[in-house]
């Protein structure tokens, strides 16, 4: 259920990010950075505002989920900020995980492929 709720929220935020992408394109290099991060920024702000005020996003509301503190108390703005900060790490963490998985499967990371290198076991 949590994944489904996240997907609903991601679609909502993805639509907003897609609209913002047209603005980012006009900013050239800075626009490229903003475009890459826009989905995470929009999702983090959305979660901060929604969960910080009610403990729920639209996706969580649809699936009957709510964010609470570990002691089952209501979510505060500080906890909502930390949760939103975690979302901002996704554009960094997800590519690193995918690169690592690629390395396990193919024997090379993306950097290895670019440099035409590989890591081998040294004998002796």
Residue frames relative to the residue before (quaternion, step in Angstrom):
aa qw qx qy qz dx dy dz
X 1.0000 0.0000 0.0000 0.0000 0.00 0.00 0.00
X 0.6393 0.5410 -0.3304 0.4353 3.54 1.02 -0.82
X 0.6436 0.5132 -0.3183 0.4702 3.58 1.01 -0.79
X 0.6448 0.5156 -0.3199 0.4649 3.59 0.96 -0.82
X 0.6387 0.5152 -0.3203 0.4733 3.59 0.99 -0.84
X 0.6462 0.5167 -0.3138 0.4658 3.57 1.00 -0.85
X 0.6487 0.5216 -0.3207 0.4519 3.58 0.96 -0.81
X 0.6144 0.5243 -0.3446 0.4784 3.60 1.03 -0.74
X 0.6803 0.4801 -0.2878 0.4732 3.58 0.86 -0.96
X 0.6410 0.5267 -0.3239 0.4548 3.60 1.02 -0.78
X 0.6329 0.5155 -0.3356 0.4702 3.61 1.01 -0.73
X 0.6408 0.5184 -0.3211 0.4664 3.59 0.93 -0.89
X 0.7200 0.4349 -0.2511 0.4790 3.57 0.80 -1.02
X 0.6014 0.5620 -0.3529 0.4449 3.58 1.10 -0.61
X 0.6279 0.5282 -0.3278 0.4683 3.55 1.04 -0.78
X 0.6558 0.4927 -0.3058 0.4833 3.59 0.94 -0.89
X 0.6537 0.5151 -0.3100 0.4596 3.59 0.96 -0.86
X 0.6236 0.5454 -0.3335 0.4500 3.56 1.03 -0.79
X 0.6421 0.5055 -0.3137 0.4835 3.57 1.01 -0.82
X 0.6771 0.4912 -0.2909 0.4643 3.59 0.94 -0.89
X 0.5457 0.6395 -0.3953 0.3702 3.59 1.13 -0.57
X 0.6223 0.5437 -0.3494 0.4416 3.58 1.03 -0.67
X 0.6380 0.5006 -0.3243 0.4869 3.59 1.15 -0.56
X 0.6583 0.5339 -0.3140 0.4277 3.57 0.94 -0.91
X 0.6028 0.5975 -0.3609 0.3866 3.60 0.97 -0.83
X 0.6726 0.5137 -0.3016 0.4390 3.58 0.99 -0.74
X 0.6530 0.5297 -0.3130 0.4416 3.61 1.23 -0.23
X 0.4320 -0.7407 0.4213 0.2954 3.60 1.32 0.29
X 0.8518 0.0043 -0.0082 0.5239 3.64 -0.77 -0.99
X 0.6565 0.4895 -0.3142 0.4803 3.59 0.86 -0.90
X 0.6227 0.5536 -0.3293 0.4442 3.55 1.08 -0.72
X 0.6173 0.5392 -0.3418 0.4598 3.58 1.07 -0.70
X 0.6513 0.4973 -0.3061 0.4845 3.58 0.97 -0.85
X 0.6752 0.4900 -0.2954 0.4655 3.58 0.86 -0.93
X 0.6232 0.5383 -0.3416 0.4529 3.58 1.03 -0.78
X 0.6624 0.5097 -0.3051 0.4565 3.58 0.91 -0.90
X 0.7580 0.3790 -0.1921 0.4948 3.57 0.97 -0.89
X 0.4824 0.7183 -0.4310 0.2560 3.62 1.15 -0.41
X 0.6376 0.5290 -0.3419 0.4436 3.61 0.93 -0.77
X 0.6818 0.4747 -0.2828 0.4794 3.57 0.92 -0.92
X 0.6470 0.5176 -0.3253 0.4558 3.60 0.98 -0.80
X 0.6668 0.4887 -0.3018 0.4748 3.57 0.88 -0.93
X 0.6642 0.5005 -0.3071 0.4626 3.60 0.91 -0.88
X 0.6532 0.5120 -0.3143 0.4609 3.60 0.97 -0.84
X 0.6676 0.4866 -0.3033 0.4748 3.61 0.92 -0.85
X 0.6246 0.5423 -0.3183 0.4631 3.56 1.03 -0.85
X 0.6899 0.4663 -0.2797 0.4779 3.57 0.87 -0.98
X 0.6262 0.5459 -0.3368 0.4432 3.58 0.97 -0.81
X 0.7138 0.4500 -0.2609 0.4689 3.57 0.81 -0.99
X 0.7092 0.4631 -0.2707 0.4575 3.58 0.82 -0.97
X 0.7379 0.4069 -0.2411 0.4815 3.58 0.73 -1.03
X 0.6219 0.5522 -0.3414 0.4378 3.57 1.08 -0.66
X 0.7277 0.4157 -0.2428 0.4886 3.58 1.09 -0.65
X 0.8409 0.1372 -0.0483 0.5212 3.62 0.92 -0.81
X 0.4919 -0.6584 0.4369 0.3655 3.60 1.23 -0.24
X 0.7522 0.3306 -0.1879 0.5382 3.58 1.28 0.00
X 0.2813 -0.6802 0.6431 0.2112 3.49 -1.31 0.54
X 0.6977 -0.4320 0.3280 0.4680 3.59 -1.23 0.05
X 0.6403 0.5280 -0.3203 0.4567 3.59 0.97 -0.84
X 0.6692 0.4871 -0.2996 0.4746 3.58 0.93 -0.88
X 0.6175 0.5396 -0.3453 0.4563 3.58 1.04 -0.72
X 0.6611 0.5268 -0.3032 0.4398 3.59 0.94 -0.92
X 0.7766 0.3279 -0.1678 0.5110 3.58 1.04 -0.74
X 0.5303 -0.6817 0.3840 0.3265 3.59 1.25 0.37
X 0.4757 0.6545 -0.4435 0.3855 3.58 1.06 0.76
X 0.0236 -0.7864 0.6172 0.0090 3.56 -1.20 0.53
X 0.3723 -0.7054 0.5584 0.2281 3.57 -1.07 0.76
X 0.0248 0.7766 -0.6280 0.0446 3.55 -0.90 1.01
X 0.6040 -0.5300 0.4326 0.4089 3.56 -1.27 0.21
X 0.6800 -0.4910 0.3497 0.4174 3.58 -1.24 0.29
X 0.6895 0.4422 -0.2813 0.5000 3.60 1.13 -0.58
X 0.5465 -0.6545 0.3454 0.3920 3.59 1.35 0.37
X 0.4535 0.6713 -0.4597 0.3638 3.59 1.24 0.30
X 0.6577 -0.5155 0.3609 0.4140 3.57 -1.25 0.26
X 0.5515 -0.6182 0.4626 0.3158 3.52 -1.16 0.74
X 0.2349 -0.7646 0.5844 0.1367 3.57 -0.95 0.88
X 0.6873 -0.4793 0.3455 0.4225 3.55 -1.27 0.21
X 0.6140 0.5513 -0.3584 0.4367 3.61 1.04 -0.69
X 0.6669 0.4771 -0.3040 0.4849 3.59 0.92 -0.86
X 0.6282 0.5311 -0.3295 0.4633 3.60 1.02 -0.78
X 0.6339 0.5289 -0.3323 0.4561 3.59 1.04 -0.73
X 0.6628 0.4963 -0.3087 0.4681 3.60 0.95 -0.84
X 0.6311 0.5183 -0.3320 0.4721 3.59 1.03 -0.77
X 0.6623 0.4993 -0.2999 0.4713 3.59 0.95 -0.87
X 0.6151 0.5423 -0.3451 0.4566 3.59 1.03 -0.74
X 0.6148 0.5567 -0.3374 0.4453 3.57 1.04 -0.76
X 0.6225 0.5400 -0.3312 0.4596 3.59 1.06 -0.76
X 0.6431 0.5405 -0.3290 0.4312 3.60 1.00 -0.75
X 0.6274 0.5399 -0.3405 0.4460 3.60 1.20 -0.35
X 0.4818 0.7052 -0.4214 0.3048 3.60 1.19 -0.41
X 0.6765 0.4813 -0.3409 0.4410 3.67 0.79 -0.79
X 0.6712 0.4617 -0.3052 0.4932 3.60 1.20 -0.34
X 0.7158 0.4781 -0.2559 0.4400 3.55 0.87 -0.98
X 0.6639 0.5287 -0.3244 0.4177 3.59 0.81 -0.94
X 0.6803 0.4544 -0.3291 0.4715 3.67 0.76 -0.80
X 0.6264 0.5326 -0.3474 0.4510 3.61 1.03 -0.71
X 0.6501 0.5003 -0.3157 0.4768 3.61 0.96 -0.81
X 0.6603 0.5028 -0.3098 0.4639 3.57 0.91 -0.89
X 0.6345 0.5208 -0.3227 0.4712 3.57 1.02 -0.80
X 0.6484 0.5128 -0.3122 0.4682 3.58 0.98 -0.84
X 0.6566 0.5003 -0.3086 0.4726 3.59 0.95 -0.88
X 0.6126 0.5375 -0.3379 0.4709 3.58 1.05 -0.78
X 0.6521 0.5204 -0.3105 0.4556 3.57 0.99 -0.90
X 0.6403 0.5183 -0.3302 0.4609 3.59 0.98 -0.75
X 0.7190 0.4463 -0.2459 0.4726 3.56 0.95 -0.89
X 0.8002 0.3220 -0.1387 0.4865 3.58 0.79 -1.03
X 0.4673 -0.6847 0.4430 0.3414 3.59 1.19 -0.40
X 0.7457 0.2952 -0.1919 0.5657 3.59 1.28 0.01
X 0.3696 -0.6725 0.5869 0.2584 3.54 -1.14 0.69
X 0.6902 -0.4388 0.3474 0.4586 3.56 -1.26 0.06
X 0.6346 0.5314 -0.3207 0.4604 3.58 1.02 -0.80
X 0.6257 0.5250 -0.3319 0.4719 3.57 1.05 -0.76
X 0.6596 0.5080 -0.3185 0.4532 3.57 0.90 -0.86
X 0.6523 0.5085 -0.3180 0.4635 3.58 0.97 -0.83
X 0.7427 0.3992 -0.2118 0.4942 3.57 0.97 -0.90
X 0.3534 -0.7417 0.4855 0.2989 3.57 1.32 -0.16
X 0.4797 0.6302 -0.4507 0.4118 3.55 0.90 1.05
X 0.0914 -0.7560 0.6394 0.1056 3.52 -1.38 0.10
X 0.4035 -0.6794 0.5516 0.2671 3.56 -1.25 0.33
X 0.0647 -0.8025 0.5931 -0.0002 3.56 -0.83 1.04
X 0.5146 -0.6182 0.4961 0.3268 3.54 -1.27 0.42
X 0.3557 -0.7304 0.5503 0.1930 3.58 -0.91 1.00
X 0.3404 -0.7390 0.5490 0.1912 3.57 -0.88 0.96
X 0.7782 0.3606 -0.2569 0.4453 3.53 -1.04 0.77
